[in-house]
Amino acid sequence: MVEKVMKLAALLTLVVGGVACDRNIAPFVPGEEPSQPDLSRIFPAPEEETAPAPGAMGSRSPVAGTSGRPGAVVRGRVSLAPELAQRSGTLFIIARRQGVAGGPPLAVLRVPTPSFPLAFEIGPDQVMMPGTVFEGPMSLSARLDSDGDAMTRDPGDPATRGPMAVSPGMAGVELQLGSASATGPPAASAPSGGQGGASVRGTIELVAPGKSSEGTLFVIARRLGASGGPPVAVLRISSPSFPLVFEIGPDQVMMPGVRFEGPLALTARLDADGDAMTRDARDPGTKAPVTVSPGAEGVGLRLE
């Protein structure tokens, strides 16, 4: 009996051991030579790291321009001629596309009550029209406006002699404001009869019944057929007396480089508050533009 029990225990031990050692073992091949195991199957090689592609997350390209927008700024200094040291007003620095004389400027920097010499910076933050890119080449000019009104221009205001060619990113630009005799538009030297450069002369009457003559008179010249944008020239007269003899020409041109040439449409109004940017329907003015050519004499304007 004891012997049978021992045989049964031995048999169970063999069965259990066989199950525990049940592995995926290759069959025995007679004459097979021993060899090193393939460790790559036990320890796989690490995956190769690839460099991120240009522009992928994690790599940043330099941001072009300044203030997060295209176009670098132009930096420089504005000085005032020594003989004009006592002059004051609002400084306008104006950037235009090179070769473009009319229409709105590309950018305008306005500095009230500046101290000279003045370091300036003009760029994307001063662009006039939304969506316009501050890019060059361009022309830069400046003037010290005595009344601070960009829509009017006094020929006596200190200004640069002419536009300076610049490009975005330029530094060390020097602008000097000189006297009207050195910087103003060329004198009206062309003969009369419609030639460019000659002034238009005439008389303005106030015929509106019951209207006061107090205010500021604006005489405005535009290209014939043009209804928007800056005028070609504006003559501004404070506290006028009527009838009034007027002359408008190259000295009243709004933008540097623009020629006073025609044909032109001439209008006038007597502005009660003296602000050219506002317009009261009650202000006396011409009913319709009068067509003139540079050099015209005896032009009559009626304020009604």
Sine and cosine of phi, psi and omega as CSV:
sin_phi,cos_phi,sin_psi,cos_psi,sin_omega,cos_omega
0.00,0.00,-0.73,0.69,0.03,-1.00
-0.88,0.48,-0.62,0.78,-0.03,-1.00
-0.91,0.41,-0.62,0.79,0.00,-1.00
-0.92,0.39,-0.64,0.77,0.01,-1.00
-0.89,0.46,-0.67,0.75,-0.02,-1.00
-0.91,0.42,-0.63,0.78,0.02,-1.00
-0.91,0.41,-0.62,0.78,-0.01,-1.00
-0.92,0.40,-0.63,0.78,0.02,-1.00
-0.91,0.41,-0.65,0.76,0.02,-1.00
-0.90,0.44,-0.62,0.79,0.00,-1.00
-0.91,0.41,-0.67,0.75,0.02,-1.00
-0.89,0.45,-0.62,0.78,0.01,-1.00
-0.88,0.47,-0.67,0.74,0.02,-1.00
-0.91,0.42,-0.64,0.77,-0.02,-1.00
-0.92,0.40,-0.74,0.67,0.00,-1.00
-0.89,0.46,-0.68,0.73,0.02,-1.00
-0.89,0.46,-0.61,0.79,0.02,-1.00
-0.91,0.41,-0.62,0.78,0.01,-1.00
-0.93,0.37,-0.67,0.74,-0.01,-1.00
-0.90,0.43,-0.49,0.87,-0.03,-1.00
-0.99,-0.15,0.30,0.95,0.01,-1.00
-0.95,0.30,0.99,-0.13,-0.04,-1.00
-0.87,-0.50,0.22,-0.97,0.08,-1.00
-1.00,0.07,0.98,0.18,-0.10,-0.99
-0.96,-0.27,0.76,-0.66,0.00,-1.00
-0.92,0.40,0.54,-0.84,0.00,-1.00
-0.91,0.41,0.44,-0.90,0.00,-1.00
-0.95,0.31,0.77,-0.64,0.04,-1.00
-0.92,-0.39,0.88,-0.48,0.00,-1.00
-0.88,0.48,0.72,-0.69,0.04,-1.00
0.99,0.11,0.05,1.00,-0.02,-1.00
-0.95,0.32,0.74,-0.68,0.02,-1.00
-1.00,0.09,0.63,-0.78,0.05,-1.00
-0.92,0.39,0.53,-0.85,0.01,-1.00
-0.58,-0.82,0.31,-0.95,0.01,-1.00
-0.92,0.38,0.64,-0.77,0.02,-1.00
-0.93,0.38,0.41,-0.91,0.05,-1.00
-0.99,0.15,1.00,-0.09,-0.08,-1.00
-0.93,0.36,-0.35,0.94,-0.02,-1.00
-0.90,0.43,-0.38,0.92,0.02,-1.00
-0.98,0.18,-0.38,0.92,-0.01,-1.00
-1.00,-0.06,-0.66,0.76,-0.01,-1.00
-0.84,-0.54,1.00,0.06,-0.01,-1.00
-0.87,0.49,0.55,-0.83,0.02,-1.00
-0.93,0.36,0.54,-0.84,0.03,-1.00
-0.91,0.41,0.52,-0.85,0.02,-1.00
-0.93,0.37,0.60,-0.80,0.01,-1.00
-0.95,0.32,0.68,-0.73,0.05,-1.00
-1.00,0.05,0.72,-0.69,0.02,-1.00
-0.96,-0.28,0.61,-0.79,0.01,-1.00
-0.93,0.37,0.63,-0.78,0.02,-1.00
-0.89,0.46,0.58,-0.81,0.02,-1.00
-0.93,0.36,0.51,-0.86,0.04,-1.00
-0.82,0.57,0.72,-0.70,0.02,-1.00
1.00,0.04,-0.13,0.99,0.02,-1.00
-0.96,0.29,0.25,-0.97,-0.01,-1.00
-0.85,0.52,0.68,-0.74,-0.02,-1.00
0.97,-0.23,-0.34,0.94,0.09,-1.00
-0.91,-0.42,0.76,-0.65,-0.07,-1.00
-0.89,-0.45,0.69,-0.72,0.10,-0.99
-1.00,-0.05,0.49,-0.87,0.03,-1.00
-0.86,0.50,0.64,-0.77,0.04,-1.00
-0.98,0.19,0.80,-0.59,-0.02,-1.00
-0.96,0.26,0.53,-0.85,0.11,-0.99
0.96,0.26,-0.37,-0.93,-0.02,-1.00
-0.77,-0.64,0.30,-0.96,0.03,-1.00
0.82,0.58,0.47,0.88,0.05,-1.00
0.95,0.31,0.26,0.97,-0.02,-1.00
-0.78,-0.62,0.40,-0.91,0.01,-1.00
-0.89,0.45,0.49,-0.87,0.09,-1.00
0.99,-0.13,0.87,-0.49,0.05,-1.00
-0.99,0.14,0.36,-0.93,-0.04,-1.00
-0.99,0.13,0.26,-0.96,0.14,-0.99
-0.95,-0.33,0.78,-0.63,-0.03,-1.00
-0.87,-0.50,0.53,-0.85,0.03,-1.00
-0.06,-1.00,-0.43,-0.90,-0.06,-1.00
-0.60,-0.80,0.63,-0.77,0.07,-1.00
-0.93,-0.38,0.76,-0.64,0.04,-1.00
-0.85,-0.53,0.37,-0.93,-0.01,-1.00
-0.93,-0.38,0.73,-0.68,0.00,-1.00
-0.81,0.58,0.66,-0.75,-0.08,-1.00
-0.79,0.61,-0.61,0.79,-0.05,-1.00
-0.95,0.33,-0.16,0.99,-0.01,-1.00
-0.93,-0.36,0.35,0.94,-0.12,-0.99
-0.85,0.52,-0.44,0.90,-0.05,-1.00
-1.00,0.01,-0.07,1.00,-0.04,-1.00
-0.96,0.27,0.55,-0.84,0.01,-1.00
-0.67,-0.74,0.16,-0.99,0.00,-1.00
0.47,-0.88,-0.44,-0.90,0.02,-1.00
-0.93,-0.38,0.78,-0.63,0.00,-1.00
-1.00,0.04,0.78,-0.63,0.11,-0.99
-0.90,-0.43,0.83,-0.55,0.14,-0.99
-0.94,-0.34,0.83,-0.55,-0.19,-0.98
-0.86,-0.50,0.79,-0.62,0.05,-1.00
-0.93,-0.38,0.77,-0.64,0.05,-1.00
-0.79,-0.61,0.43,-0.90,0.16,-0.99
-0.85,0.53,0.67,-0.74,-0.02,-1.00
-0.90,0.44,0.78,-0.63,0.00,-1.00
1.00,-0.04,-0.12,0.99,0.02,-1.00
-0.99,-0.17,0.85,-0.52,-0.08,-1.00
-0.98,-0.21,-0.56,0.83,-0.08,-1.00
-0.94,-0.33,0.00,-1.00,0.01,-1.00
0.98,0.20,0.04,-1.00,-0.02,-1.00
-0.89,0.46,0.60,-0.80,0.07,-1.00
-0.91,0.42,0.29,-0.96,0.09,-1.00
-0.93,0.37,-0.71,0.70,-0.01,-1.00
-0.47,-0.88,0.51,-0.86,0.03,-1.00
-0.69,-0.72,0.78,-0.62,0.11,-0.99
-0.96,-0.28,0.83,-0.56,-0.04,-1.00
-0.92,-0.40,0.83,-0.56,-0.03,-1.00
-0.81,-0.58,0.97,-0.25,0.04,-1.00
-0.95,0.32,0.58,-0.82,0.04,-1.00
0.64,0.77,0.89,0.45,-0.02,-1.00
-0.96,0.28,0.41,-0.91,0.14,-0.99
-0.93,-0.37,0.74,-0.68,-0.08,-1.00
-0.95,-0.31,0.53,-0.85,-0.08,1.00
-0.93,0.38,0.54,-0.84,-0.10,-0.99
-0.85,-0.52,0.81,-0.58,0.09,-1.00
-0.98,0.17,0.73,-0.69,-0.04,-1.00
-0.78,-0.62,0.31,-0.95,0.08,-1.00
-0.56,-0.83,0.84,-0.55,0.01,-1.00
-0.77,-0.63,0.70,-0.72,-0.08,-1.00
-0.18,-0.98,-0.53,-0.85,-0.06,-1.00
-0.83,0.56,-0.54,0.84,-0.03,-1.00
-0.93,0.36,-0.26,0.97,-0.02,-1.00
-0.95,-0.31,0.15,0.99,0.00,-1.00
-0.89,0.46,0.68,-0.74,-0.10,-0.99
-0.98,0.21,-0.66,0.75,-0.11,-0.99
-0.95,-0.31,0.81,-0.59,0.02,-1.00
-0.82,0.57,0.69,-0.73,0.02,-1.00
1.00,0.00,-0.16,0.99,0.03,-1.00
-0.99,0.16,0.70,-0.72,-0.01,-1.00
-1.00,-0.04,0.72,-0.69,0.03,-1.00
-0.99,0.15,1.00,-0.04,-0.02,-1.00
-0.64,-0.77,0.38,-0.93,-0.15,-0.99
-0.92,-0.39,-0.17,-0.99,0.02,1.00
-0.95,0.31,0.36,-0.93,-0.05,-1.00
-0.57,-0.82,0.18,-0.98,0.03,-1.00
-0.91,-0.42,0.69,-0.73,-0.06,-1.00
-0.88,-0.47,0.74,-0.67,0.08,-1.00
-0.65,-0.76,0.21,-0.98,-0.02,-1.00
-0.49,-0.87,0.45,-0.89,0.11,-0.99
-0.47,-0.88,0.47,-0.88,0.05,-1.00
-0.98,-0.22,0.97,-0.24,-0.13,-0.99
-1.00,0.03,0.86,-0.51,-0.12,-0.99
-0.93,0.37,-0.57,0.82,-0.03,-1.00
-0.99,-0.16,-0.04,1.00,0.05,-1.00
0.95,0.31,0.19,0.98,-0.02,-1.00
-0.97,-0.23,0.93,-0.38,-0.06,-1.00
-0.92,0.39,-0.32,0.95,-0.04,-1.00
-0.99,0.13,-0.22,0.98,0.03,-1.00
-0.89,-0.45,0.36,-0.93,0.01,-1.00
-0.59,-0.81,0.87,-0.49,0.04,-1.00
-1.00,-0.02,0.82,-0.58,-0.02,-1.00
-0.87,0.49,-0.27,0.96,0.02,-1.00
-1.00,0.06,-0.09,1.00,0.00,-1.00
-0.94,0.35,0.72,-0.69,0.06,-1.00
-0.87,0.49,0.66,-0.75,-0.03,-1.00
-0.44,-0.90,0.24,-0.97,0.08,-1.00
-0.94,0.35,0.51,-0.86,-0.04,-1.00
-0.89,0.45,-0.59,0.81,0.00,-1.00
-0.24,-0.97,0.20,-0.98,0.00,-1.00
-0.92,0.40,0.52,-0.85,0.03,-1.00
-0.94,-0.34,0.73,-0.68,0.01,-1.00
-0.97,0.25,0.81,-0.59,0.01,-1.00
-0.64,-0.76,0.17,-0.99,0.09,-1.00
-0.68,-0.73,0.49,-0.87,0.04,-1.00
-0.83,0.56,0.67,-0.75,-0.05,-1.00
0.99,-0.10,-0.15,0.99,-0.02,-1.00
-0.95,0.30,0.61,-0.79,0.04,-1.00
-0.77,-0.64,0.33,-0.94,0.03,-1.00
0.97,0.22,0.36,0.93,0.02,-1.00
-0.95,0.31,0.74,-0.67,-0.01,-1.00
-0.92,-0.40,0.86,-0.51,0.06,-1.00
-0.88,-0.47,0.75,-0.66,0.04,-1.00
-0.87,-0.50,0.75,-0.66,0.04,-1.00
-1.00,-0.04,0.85,-0.52,-0.01,-1.00
-0.91,-0.41,-0.05,-1.00,-0.03,-1.00
-0.97,0.25,0.27,-0.96,-0.03,-1.00
-0.87,0.49,-0.56,0.83,-0.03,-1.00
-0.90,0.43,-0.45,0.89,-0.02,-1.00
-0.99,-0.15,-0.37,0.93,-0.16,-0.99
-0.87,-0.49,-0.24,0.97,-0.10,-0.99
-0.92,0.39,0.24,-0.97,0.05,-1.00
-0.88,0.48,0.37,-0.93,-0.04,-1.00
-0.86,0.52,0.55,-0.84,-0.01,-1.00
-0.90,0.44,0.42,-0.91,-0.01,-1.00
-0.95,0.30,0.99,-0.13,-0.09,-1.00
-0.93,-0.36,-0.19,0.98,-0.04,-1.00
-0.97,0.24,0.52,-0.85,0.02,-1.00
-0.92,0.39,0.30,-0.96,0.02,-1.00
-0.96,0.29,0.09,-1.00,0.02,-1.00
0.99,-0.14,0.39,0.92,0.14,-0.99
0.98,-0.18,0.09,1.00,0.01,-1.00
-0.98,0.20,0.58,-0.82,-0.01,-1.00
-0.88,0.48,0.65,-0.76,0.07,-1.00
0.97,-0.23,-0.33,0.94,-0.01,-1.00
-0.99,0.10,0.53,-0.85,-0.02,-1.00
-0.98,0.18,0.30,-0.95,0.12,-0.99
-0.95,-0.31,0.75,-0.66,-0.04,-1.00
-0.83,-0.56,0.53,-0.85,0.02,-1.00
-0.03,-1.00,-0.32,-0.95,-0.06,-1.00
-0.75,-0.66,0.62,-0.79,0.04,-1.00
-0.90,-0.45,0.74,-0.68,0.03,-1.00
-0.88,-0.47,0.59,-0.81,0.11,-0.99
-0.98,-0.17,0.94,-0.35,-0.08,-1.00
-0.90,-0.43,0.04,1.00,0.00,-1.00
-0.95,0.31,0.88,-0.47,-0.04,-1.00
-0.91,0.40,0.71,-0.70,0.05,-1.00
0.98,0.22,0.03,1.00,-0.02,-1.00
-1.00,0.00,0.67,-0.74,0.04,-1.00
-0.98,0.21,0.50,-0.87,0.04,-1.00
-1.00,0.03,0.07,1.00,0.01,-1.00
-0.96,0.26,0.61,-0.79,0.02,-1.00
0.68,-0.74,-0.29,-0.96,0.01,-1.00
-0.87,-0.49,0.78,-0.63,-0.01,-1.00
-1.00,-0.01,0.77,-0.64,0.09,-1.00
-0.90,-0.44,0.84,-0.55,0.14,-0.99
-0.95,-0.32,0.85,-0.53,-0.19,-0.98
-0.85,-0.52,0.78,-0.62,0.04,-1.00
-0.92,-0.39,0.80,-0.60,0.06,-1.00
-0.82,-0.57,0.37,-0.93,0.15,-0.99
-0.87,0.49,0.66,-0.75,0.00,-1.00
-0.87,0.50,0.82,-0.57,0.00,-1.00
1.00,-0.09,-0.21,0.98,0.01,-1.00
-1.00,0.01,0.79,-0.61,-0.03,-1.00
-0.95,-0.33,-0.37,0.93,-0.03,-1.00
-0.84,-0.54,0.00,-1.00,0.00,-1.00
0.98,0.19,0.10,-0.99,0.00,-1.00
-0.89,0.45,0.61,-0.79,0.08,-1.00
-0.91,0.41,0.27,-0.96,0.11,-0.99
-0.93,0.37,-0.71,0.70,-0.05,-1.00
-0.49,-0.87,0.49,-0.87,0.05,-1.00
-0.69,-0.73,0.78,-0.62,0.11,-0.99
-0.97,-0.26,0.80,-0.59,-0.05,-1.00
-0.88,-0.48,0.82,-0.57,-0.02,-1.00
-0.77,-0.63,0.88,-0.47,0.02,-1.00
-0.99,0.12,0.63,-0.78,0.05,-1.00
0.74,0.68,0.87,0.49,-0.04,-1.00
-0.96,0.28,0.39,-0.92,0.12,-0.99
-0.90,-0.44,0.69,-0.72,-0.08,-1.00
-0.92,-0.38,0.50,-0.87,-0.08,1.00
-0.91,0.41,0.52,-0.85,-0.11,-0.99
-0.85,-0.53,0.77,-0.64,0.09,-1.00
-1.00,0.06,0.78,-0.63,-0.05,-1.00
-0.81,-0.58,0.31,-0.95,0.10,-1.00
-0.54,-0.84,0.81,-0.59,0.02,-1.00
-0.76,-0.65,0.71,-0.71,-0.06,-1.00
-0.22,-0.98,-0.53,-0.85,-0.07,-1.00
-0.85,0.53,-0.52,0.85,-0.03,-1.00
-0.93,0.36,-0.25,0.97,-0.01,-1.00
-0.95,-0.31,0.16,0.99,0.02,-1.00
-0.88,0.48,0.67,-0.74,-0.12,-0.99
-0.97,0.24,-0.69,0.72,-0.15,-0.99
-0.89,-0.45,0.70,-0.72,0.03,-1.00
-0.84,0.54,0.67,-0.74,0.04,-1.00
1.00,-0.04,-0.24,0.97,0.00,-1.00
-0.99,0.15,0.73,-0.68,0.00,-1.00
-1.00,-0.04,0.63,-0.78,0.07,-1.00
-1.00,0.10,1.00,0.02,-0.03,-1.00
-0.63,-0.78,0.39,-0.92,-0.19,-0.98
-0.87,-0.49,-0.19,-0.98,0.16,0.99
-0.96,0.29,0.38,-0.93,-0.07,-1.00
-0.79,-0.61,0.43,-0.90,0.12,-0.99
-0.95,-0.32,0.84,-0.54,-0.11,-0.99
-0.95,-0.32,0.77,-0.64,0.09,-1.00
-0.73,-0.69,0.22,-0.97,0.04,-1.00
-0.49,-0.87,0.48,-0.88,0.12,-0.99
-0.48,-0.88,0.47,-0.88,0.05,-1.00
-0.98,-0.20,0.97,-0.26,-0.13,-0.99
-1.00,-0.02,0.86,-0.51,-0.08,-1.00
-0.91,0.41,-0.63,0.77,-0.06,-1.00
-1.00,-0.09,-0.07,1.00,0.06,-1.00
0.96,0.29,0.18,0.98,-0.01,-1.00
-0.97,-0.22,0.91,-0.41,-0.04,-1.00
-0.93,0.37,-0.34,0.94,-0.05,-1.00
-0.99,0.14,-0.24,0.97,0.03,-1.00
-0.92,-0.40,0.38,-0.92,0.00,-1.00
-0.56,-0.83,0.85,-0.52,0.03,-1.00
-0.99,-0.13,0.78,-0.62,-0.03,-1.00
-0.88,0.47,-0.33,0.94,-0.01,-1.00
-0.99,0.12,-0.19,0.98,0.01,-1.00
-0.93,0.38,0.74,-0.67,0.05,-1.00
-0.89,0.45,0.66,-0.75,0.01,-1.00
-0.35,-0.94,0.13,-0.99,0.05,-1.00
-0.95,0.33,0.59,-0.81,-0.01,-1.00
-0.95,0.33,-0.57,0.82,-0.04,-1.00
-0.49,-0.87,0.42,-0.91,0.03,-1.00
-0.90,0.44,0.54,-0.84,0.08,-1.00
-0.96,-0.27,0.82,-0.58,-0.01,-1.00
-0.98,0.19,0.81,-0.59,-0.01,-1.00
-0.68,-0.73,0.20,-0.98,0.13,-0.99
-0.81,-0.59,0.52,-0.85,0.06,-1.00
-0.79,0.62,0.72,-0.70,-0.04,-1.00
0.99,-0.15,-0.13,0.99,-0.04,-1.00
-0.92,0.38,0.61,-0.79,0.01,-1.00
-0.86,-0.51,0.42,-0.91,0.10,-0.99
0.94,0.34,0.43,0.90,0.01,-1.00
-0.95,0.31,0.74,-0.67,0.00,-1.00
-0.94,-0.34,0.80,-0.60,0.07,-1.00
-0.85,-0.52,0.72,-0.70,-0.02,-1.00
-0.89,-0.45,0.80,-0.60,0.06,-1.00
-1.00,-0.07,0.89,-0.46,-0.08,-1.00
-0.86,-0.51,0.00,0.00,0.00,0.00
